């Protein structure tokens, strides 16, 4: 049976990568999870798919291309949100998203993703506001201590 290079995993046990015999980086989990027969089978199947794709087999070609450039699972959303500069504006943006779902302009999944964006933005606004208030309180405390 063909033996493949097994990198020395003791060099840095905490590193997710190791160097193989040709000094290329390899993922540690790849070497630890695959036995020689499994690796051989994977390599054989991959070579066969590439060979079929080169011969014009469209299914094999699609399979190879999907591994190289995976298909997008989502699409850009052509939707205009109102400007958000405060928490009050975020409420208006959420209302706009809800209306768009009701009108069929957005799918519920798209609405969830946009809502997460708004939620993250609101958290950033709140953190900025808390930091501003804390800075004012600290400055006031320093000024009062003098």
Steps between C-alpha positions, in 0.01 A plus 500: 500500500620853426628683804452873512716741688386544857627827644656518844209611717718546809669819378228731634196306622296820537548613141217411260756475219809290436757490223509191279805341330509770230473773767143589401246584765240232570209510741568282801141372518528382141784266585355388831149422372588313182647154493716394204219302327258790540750749366577273205129466423448878516797563272382234252147640483631855461734400217217313325265802528768727355569253219128477412468879513792534257323259263193723500280328760288796609394344832862433594595848382229655714612291799859617459402863451273496805799394709721771354239779496205399718160632394369799692244405757360848520464792268547873536183664624382795296332682783545852633504544874432838654799674654575376851667747736319418823300227668183680391612475138554126550133464593407670174735270307345192662155627402624543142628141497172368639304687234729366227438142617126562508514638144713210375803717426714303748490139609471429872859364496628822342308700759665300781846572359428871458359509853826355628691774322281763663531329839879505473496863400276590795736316737790702359303824549415403857862411579615832358242686707597313818866577437420871444298519823767317698767737370287800605448354848873432540587851387245644741637286784855618428385861481303472828796337677721804433 
